[in-house]
């Protein structure tokens, strides 16, 4: 920690909304700087302040362009928006095409938008435990919406579902085969499904295929034009049931902005539902539980492993001890 | 633990080579029966006794048929062979075709062969930490060779490379595209590569493609006929260098048995090399280190998480505490 990183000063500056302070705090937290403990404890006091929206799906689905559109939507409402991108193919992290990058980065100079790529800091595509601390920094900064963009390969240390309040799974009509082959787990994780890059030709089939793959009944598909002009690309709508949320399948063309207003309404409806049913509180509890679990795994296990000496490994090789006995000794000391 | 499972009796019976006792001990160890601790400690004394051969690769590559052939090869030498199958598509675990299953299971009544499917015991395709304990049971039983058959998807909790002394990666000529798309990690893990189901038509190209994908020079390819008739299907041979092992690429037709003798020689050469260079000792140390790590993660973290009360989660929600503070408190108590 640099001399200028006085913790209480940094915390105060983040709470005042200073982006430079948030950027520095994020670096300390994500790098697991030993001195970041005090910061993490303080920032945790803001935990739960934002709606955390996970945007996941295969590379090339247009997650970043969609994220850019959602930023625009929330900025129009005057909300401060935070983006954490852990997708190495994301334009935010330097991947993808220059055009995409420009479309997202146009928000980078907006003082109401805080964008941070985490892909180069130990999160190569997948989520790791430091995502929790990063989120709390942005919550302390005053972000009402935090978008976590990730590939979500199922190989992540941390599951997006244990991080986000609302998980948006993004795919495209061209990815039909991929959807069929998709693991059940990936499908179960989504609260909202988006068929992006949906043009008139492929849209209905793509939405129907995805609904079918999700095992959703067709009965709940909204009638054409039900939601007015914004619903033109939307085949299914939000129809929360008494006891369960049937994931809406929403068609968008993020590049032109079509379907984004509708997606925004769906995300609002999901937040409302999280709040009214108590499910939001349960999810927050699960998130805290996961954060605690990773804290324990990381810190305690690491400290234990630091005590594994070359001699103790030699003792194992010589069968003078065994893993269980050695493990217990390490923890007693 | 049942009444009849007196630990010292069970241990003695396993050491005498009783399969029924080994089967019972394996169940206790893999189920992590609390009373299995004593067994694990005892069986660890046999750690390192066997050459552990990992057979991995995509489903349909013929891993089980190849495993069956290796069993036959080692049985001819009079060695006791243990097989741990964690591949749900393996005929051993009930998947694949009846013909394949019969080919492997023909060894099941051989008192010199111990076969155990672990796929239904918490290892659904991937390796988990209990594999270490299972291996030590088979080592105590007197197995000189232990074959661990796994899909090796890269999503496993435990990497085959931290379990096996020698990793055999199996593929087929038809899986060319798959090889191209294969992750570098999967390629790096193999000590020996097998192009199985190699017939005259596709064999040379398949071996060349694989060598190319592996970044291996063509200079070391053995001249045709160099190894006599068994080498007919073998394009490359074992050529250990002074300081590094260039993974041999071996062509086999496991269903007819062609190339198996050659593969056996390659596996012997790798074992010899592990021994002569000290690399075997280093690998064993890494295996023990991984086993210790998983013991610590599993037992200690689990015990810590057992102490996480509903009240402590409520305290997190109310920001009365934070994960780091709570984590420390749990460990102090």
Contacts between the chains, C-beta under 8 A, distances in Angstrom:
chain1	res1	chain2	res2	distance
A	37	B	324	5.8
A	40	B	322	7.0
A	40	B	323	7.9
A	40	B	324	6.0
A	41	B	322	4.8
A	41	B	324	5.9
A	41	B	325	6.4
A	44	B	319	6.9
A	44	B	322	3.9
A	44	B	323	6.9
A	45	B	319	5.0
A	45	B	322	7.7
A	47	B	316	7.8
A	47	B	319	6.8
A	48	B	317	7.3
A	132	B	323	7.6
A	154	B	155	6.8
A	155	B	154	6.9
A	155	B	155	5.2
A	281	B	317	7.0
A	284	B	317	6.2
A	285	B	313	5.1
A	285	B	314	8.0
A	285	B	316	7.6
A	285	B	317	6.0
A	288	B	313	6.2
A	288	B	316	4.2
A	288	B	317	6.6
A	288	B	323	6.9
A	289	B	308	6.9
A	289	B	313	5.9
A	289	B	316	8.0
A	291	B	323	4.7
A	292	B	308	6.4
A	292	B	316	7.1
A	292	B	323	4.4
A	292	B	326	6.0
A	292	B	327	6.0
A	293	B	301	7.4
A	293	B	305	6.1
A	295	B	323	4.5
A	295	B	324	5.9
A	295	B	327	4.6
A	296	B	301	5.7
A	296	B	304	5.0
A	296	B	305	7.0
A	296	B	327	5.0
A	296	B	330	7.1
A	296	B	331	7.6
A	297	B	297	6.5
A	297	B	301	5.3
A	299	B	324	7.9
A	299	B	327	6.7
A	300	B	300	6.7
A	300	B	301	7.2
A	300	B	304	7.0
A	300	B	327	7.3
A	300	B	331	6.1
A	301	B	293	7.5
A	301	B	296	5.7
A	301	B	297	5.4
A	301	B	300	7.2
A	301	B	301	6.6
A	304	B	296	5.0
A	304	B	300	7.0
A	305	B	293	6.2
A	305	B	296	7.0
A	308	B	289	6.9
A	308	B	292	6.5
A	313	B	285	5.1
A	313	B	288	6.2
A	313	B	289	6.0
A	314	B	285	8.0
A	316	B	47	7.8
A	316	B	285	7.5
A	316	B	288	4.2
A	316	B	289	8.0
A	316	B	292	7.2
A	317	B	48	7.3
A	317	B	281	7.0
A	317	B	284	6.2
A	317	B	285	6.0
A	317	B	288	6.6
A	319	B	44	6.8
A	319	B	45	5.0
A	319	B	47	6.8
A	322	B	40	7.0
A	322	B	41	4.9
A	322	B	44	3.8
A	322	B	45	7.7
A	323	B	40	7.9
A	323	B	44	6.9
A	323	B	132	7.6
A	323	B	288	6.9
A	323	B	291	4.7
A	323	B	292	4.4
A	323	B	295	4.5
A	324	B	37	5.8
A	324	B	40	6.0
A	324	B	41	5.9
A	324	B	295	5.9
A	324	B	299	7.9
A	325	B	41	6.4
A	326	B	292	6.0
A	327	B	292	6.0
A	327	B	295	4.6
A	327	B	296	4.9
A	327	B	299	6.7
A	327	B	300	7.3
A	330	B	296	7.1
A	331	B	296	7.6
A	331	B	300	6.0
